[in-house]
Amino acid sequence: MAIFFSEHFKRQLKRLKKKYPQIKEDLLRAVDAFNPQNEISIGRSIYKIRISSSDMRRGRSGGSAELSLGGGFRSYIFLYRKKDLLVPLCIYAKTETENITENELEYHFLQTFEEIIRTF
């Protein structure tokens, strides 16, 4: 299955890459391992995936008992079966955003789908 990264998605990734330099590798690892049966289906062939981060600290920090919170990234992936494509719609750090709203997801979907139509 091919992966299509829209310009809309690349802009999100570029913003996160400033703070998390390994995010591209983390994302590719997660997308390569994508299996619809193992992911959370949101409906309309959209899946929510968890992406572990190589850049976020884990466990105890600096000898204190404080544990890192949230950790990792979340991404919504559109499985476009007609073209046999995996299309990431959005990505965000769990430390910055807990969840996105239905309206935000719809926005990302529409932005990305317009690019898919123009490209294919």
Secondary structure as UniProt FT lines:
FT   STRAND          2..3
FT   HELIX           7..17
FT   TURN            18..19
FT   TURN            21..22
FT   HELIX           23..32
FT   HELIX           36..38
FT   STRAND          40..43
FT   TURN            44..45
FT   STRAND          46..51
FT   TURN            62..63
FT   STRAND          73..80
FT   TURN            81..84
FT   STRAND          85..93
FT   TURN            94..96
FT   HELIX           102..119
//
